[in-house]
Amino acid sequence: MEFSKYNALGNNFIFMDNRDRRIDVSQETFVVRLCEPRTGIGADGLVEIRSCENAQHRYCVFEFVYHCSDGRVGGLCGNGGRCAVKFAIQLGLASADEDVTFCACDGEHVGRVDSQSGLVHLKMKDIDRGIDRVVNNNYQIFTGTLTFVAYFDDLESVDVQQDGDELRKIYDTGHKEGFVKAYVQTCPEKTSEISMRSYECGVNGETLACGTGATGAALVTVSRRSAFTEPTSVKVNVKVRLGTLTVTALRVGERKFSDVYLIGPACHVFEGVLRDL
């Protein structure tokens, strides 16, 4: 079985070209073994690239299917989606500087690799469900995956593992798709910049970056900072452990956004052949 490994600011994935459906990825234990860092390939998740057979998405180049490292089929993975656009170029399905349309569990997405900067631009879904304030400084937003956003004065003092595990115990029962939680610290000197740590259910731990989390964190921050008056273009830089993700959007309501893009680097790390595991 051939595979490729991709990395997006430390959020890392195993990619499989499964357009002919030769590989059976239905067994959760199989995915867990591959993603295990000590005895497998090691990854936050596994991504299948399938041929898109849905007539509603007949213009899509491929179908994106994300498997969390604990074996479950996940929702949209933003950084995985950006890596998928580069993987499509590796497979000869697309070229740099051209739009690549693919379908995922939440509908169609368009990605593009900028040959000048090397950055991957991924169009996320419009935020039309709004943003819910759960309690105090905690918010909920759907960015392709259910995302919780919480604000702190000092990110380094947060026990992300413990807090995330507690939320998972409360939420995860009966919710197969899981969630991500973004822990955010704002920057008073730079209103268009925030810092973020992330916990991903499915990884069941802290990840070095999270695309859906960064998207949610950026847009919730915009909504918290100012009231809506008229459609406005917004841009937020989200600092994670190994670099920066950028989120751009058009704010079209108090808590609604369109033309949402997640922008950042994505790197092909290596490829290999799995003979036995």
PyMOL commands that set and color helices and strands:
alter all, ss='L'
color gray80, all
select helices_A, chain A and resi 28-35+55-57+78-90+155-157+160-171+211-225
alter helices_A, ss='H'
color red, helices_A
select strands_A, chain A and resi 2-8+11-17+45-50+62-68+100-104+107-113+120-123+131-135+138-142+146-151+180-186+193-200+205-207+232-240+243-253+256-264+267-273
alter strands_A, ss='S'
color yellow, strands_A
deselect
rebuild
show_as cartoon
